[in-house]
Amino acid sequence: MSALIEYKCPCCGGAIEFNSNSQKMKCPYCDTEFEIEALKEFTEASQSVGDSLDWDSPSSEWGAEEASGMKVYSCKSCGGQIVADDTTAASACPYCDSPIVMTGQLTGGLKPDMIIPFKIDKEAAKNALSNYLKGKFLLPKSFKDEHRIDEIKGVYVPFWLFDCDADANIRYRATRVRSWRSGDYRYTETSHYLIVRDGSIEFEKVPVDGSEKMPDELSEAIEPYNYSGCVNFNTAYLAGYMADKYDVSAEQSRSRANERIRNSIQQEFRNTVMGYATVIPEKTDIRLKHGKIRYALLPVWMLNTTYKGKVYRFAMNGQTGKFVGNLPADMGKFWGLFASVAAAVTVLAFIIQALV
């Protein structure tokens, strides 16, 4: 059996957890709160923990004492490994909702450089789902009453954060069109332009999730995170939550990071070319340099609901509260709306034709 790190209350001896509202460790028995660093010093002194690892290094590894306090749960369906401490009651995978079982002690893998602690609690995540359902015209009326929340789990999702500098040169072909009428004739003049944009952009903490089980479109949909809230990683922040163990390496994530960086550069440069009828990129030269990768855990609330035998999944940014997910659609309402719009368009086309 694995040895476990014990986060005990120095006052009453009860098990304490990280509280997202106060951003402190809190004892649920005597309500005493502790600063993370103060608790860390107390735990190190009481357990004779050795020297801490280098937090600034992207290649730091788990210390033996830290690893011994973490449980690893394995999902039977998606094969994912979820890391949690002994205070977490883990019964289902936060991604696919399948039962998960404890497989032993955390071993291997990189230790996170930083973490953004949860700032939104479980009750707020539940309320966010109710608010998300409001105003959804195509949502079946019975969904609000019949859907059942199966799981609401707080999980720290692994992310690789990419820093780099970029030099770019983009050349565009653009046109401006001017029309006028003279007598019985209408004239159109098209002017052609060659536009060049050249500059440098610095990127910091471009996120790419390191979990195959977390779709990119879902993890990117709940962005952005406020990275000023990043703190050095400490296992105390995991108390009461789970942390996904990355299964996509930093090397494998580079192509997605490069794609996101290049898309951002192209969009920023394109936004400076205004006042033209058409703008077409002719040549794009983007050079990335001074790359740096850091490993971070970012907070996500995962919610699974069941409606008429089908599971619907939602995710919420555990720092900002941004909420996304998929919902069922009432096809009767959809086709009714489609018919109404089609009828309106037909009437409008008839009126325009009559006027002409």
PELIN-V406242 format. One line per field, one symbol per residue. phi: phi as a letter, one per 20 degrees, with the letter a starting at -180 (. if undefined). psi: psi as a letter, one per 20 degrees, with the letter a starting at -180 (. if undefined). burial: + if it has 9 or more other C-alpha atoms within 8 Angstrom, else -. A space follows every 50 residues. Layout:
# PELIN-V406242
phi: ???
psi: ???
burial: ???
This chain:
# PELIN-V406242
phi: .ffcfdedffednffdcfdffemcecefedmfdcfgfffffffffedlff gffffeefdfdfffffffededddefeemfdddbefeeeecbffedmegc cfdpefcmnfegfbbdfgdcefffffffffffffmefefgffffedfcfe bcceceefcedddadcdcccdddcccdccbdcmedddcddddcddcccrc cddclfecfdcffdggfffffefeeeffefcgfbgffegncdcfegcdff ffeffffffffffffffffffedcndfcccfdbccccdblfbccdcddec edcccdblndeddcccffddnfcbrdcfceffffffffffffffffffff ffffff
psi: qqqpponqpigijrpqrpohgikrpppigjjpqpqghghggggghhjlqa qqrohipijqrpqhgghijpqpppphgijqpppraiipnoiqpigijqqq qpibqpqrqqpqhrqoqpiprhhhgghhgghhiqjnhipphighhhqpog qopopoppqpppqrqppqoppqpqqpppqqpocjqpqppopqqpppppaq pppploqpqkphioqhhghhhjrrqoiijprpppihiioirqppppjorh ghihhhghgggghgghggghiinrjqgqopphppoppqrlqppqpqpqpp ppppqpoliqppqqqpoighjpprrqqqpohghghggghggggghggghg gghhh.
burial: ---++-+-+----+++++++--++++++---+-+-+--++--++------ ----+--+-+++---+++++++++++---+++++++++---+++--++++ +--+++----++++++++++++--++-++---+----++---+---+-+- +++++++++++++++++++++++++++--------+-------------- --+--++++++--+---++--+-------+--+--+-+++++++++-+-+ --+---+--+++--+---+------+--+-+--+-+-+--+-++++++++ +++++++----++++++++++-+++----+---+---------------- ------
